Amino acid sequence: MVPNAQRPSEPPHYKLYGVLYHHGESAGSGHYTVNVLHQNGDGDAGEVWLHIDNEAVTRMRHEDVFGEHGAERRADEGCAYLLFYCRTSPIGTS
């Protein structure tokens, strides 16, 4: 924690880079998958979301990760269990 006298005027900014999903009826059983933001290795600038399920890795659309356009998740897709963020602004700045 930063003391009050040193707090920045704006809150820090974070970027979502991973979502862990649990598929199943209880935490003691089921299956886990993850969506991760990865630097695009195809030579273009930018990033790509990947879905990892055991040995299978597939590319995802931004809409599939964030549920844009009112898309609803089906029950068999699981629910977000953990979210991973990376701080994008240095400490002491906005």
Backbone torsions as a table, in degrees:
resi	resn	phi	psi	omega
1	MET	NA	146.3	179.5
2	VAL	-98.4	130.8	177.5
3	PRO	-57.1	153.1	-177.8
4	ASN	-51.3	-41.1	-177.2
5	ALA	-65.2	-22.6	-176.4
6	GLN	-107.6	5.9	-178.3
7	ARG	-68.5	138.2	176.8
8	PRO	-69.0	157.6	-179.2
9	SER	-71.5	-24.2	179.0
10	GLU	-118.5	149.3	178.2
11	PRO	-68.2	155.5	178.3
12	PRO	-66.6	159.3	178.9
13	HIS	-108.3	142.1	-179.1
14	TYR	-129.5	153.4	178.3
15	LYS	-123.5	130.4	177.3
16	LEU	-70.9	129.0	178.1
17	TYR	-130.6	1.8	177.1
18	GLY	-164.0	142.5	176.7
19	VAL	-134.8	119.2	177.2
20	LEU	-96.9	130.4	-178.3
21	TYR	-113.7	145.2	172.6
22	HIS	-112.1	132.1	177.4
23	HIS	-117.5	116.7	179.7
24	GLY	149.4	177.1	-174.5
25	GLU	-85.9	-24.4	-179.1
26	SER	-147.9	163.3	179.8
27	ALA	-66.6	-22.9	-179.4
28	GLY	-80.6	-11.0	178.7
29	SER	-145.2	164.8	179.7
30	GLY	121.6	-154.4	-171.5
31	HIS	-145.3	145.9	179.8
32	TYR	-117.1	141.1	172.5
33	THR	-133.1	167.9	-178.8
34	VAL	-143.4	143.9	168.6
35	ASN	-109.0	130.2	-179.4
36	VAL	-130.5	143.8	175.2
37	LEU	-85.7	126.6	-173.9
38	HIS	-130.2	142.2	175.1
39	GLN	-61.8	130.5	-177.6
40	ASN	-66.3	118.2	-178.3
41	GLY	-92.6	8.5	-176.7
42	ASP	-87.5	10.6	179.2
43	GLY	95.1	-18.2	176.8
44	ASP	-87.2	157.6	175.7
45	ALA	-75.2	150.5	175.6
46	GLY	120.7	-170.4	-175.4
47	GLU	-130.9	160.1	178.9
48	VAL	-136.8	143.1	174.7
49	TRP	-88.5	134.9	178.0
50	LEU	-118.9	142.3	174.8
51	HIS	-106.4	124.2	-177.7
52	ILE	-115.9	123.1	-179.5
53	ASP	-137.3	99.5	-174.0
54	ASN	56.0	-119.0	-178.7
55	GLU	-86.6	-11.1	-175.5
56	ALA	-88.2	127.9	175.9
57	VAL	-124.7	122.4	-179.5
58	THR	-128.8	149.4	177.7
59	ARG	-78.1	142.6	-179.2
60	MET	-121.3	153.7	172.4
61	ARG	-83.1	150.9	177.4
62	HIS	-53.5	-40.7	-178.9
63	GLU	-61.9	-33.3	-179.8
64	ASP	-70.4	-31.4	-179.6
65	VAL	-78.6	-44.3	-172.8
66	PHE	-99.5	-3.8	176.2
67	GLY	64.6	37.4	179.0
68	GLU	-66.3	164.5	177.0
69	HIS	63.8	29.7	175.2
70	GLY	72.5	14.6	180.0
71	ALA	-64.0	135.1	178.3
72	GLU	-105.9	142.0	178.0
73	ARG	-77.8	136.9	174.9
74	ARG	-75.9	155.8	-177.8
75	ALA	-60.2	-33.1	-177.9
76	ASP	-78.4	-4.5	178.5
77	GLU	-84.7	-5.2	178.9
78	GLY	80.4	-176.8	178.2
79	CYS	-130.9	155.3	-179.0
80	ALA	-61.9	129.0	-177.2
81	TYR	-105.5	-42.8	176.8
82	LEU	-139.8	143.2	174.3
83	LEU	-115.3	138.5	-179.6
84	PHE	-115.7	127.9	-178.9
85	TYR	-123.2	153.0	174.3
86	CYS	-121.3	132.2	178.5
87	ARG	-71.6	129.9	-177.8
88	THR	-104.1	-10.7	176.2
89	SER	-115.0	136.5	-179.6
90	PRO	-63.5	157.4	177.3
91	ILE	-62.4	135.0	178.0
92	GLY	93.5	-4.2	176.9
93	THR	-128.3	169.0	178.3
94	SER	-86.8	NA	NA
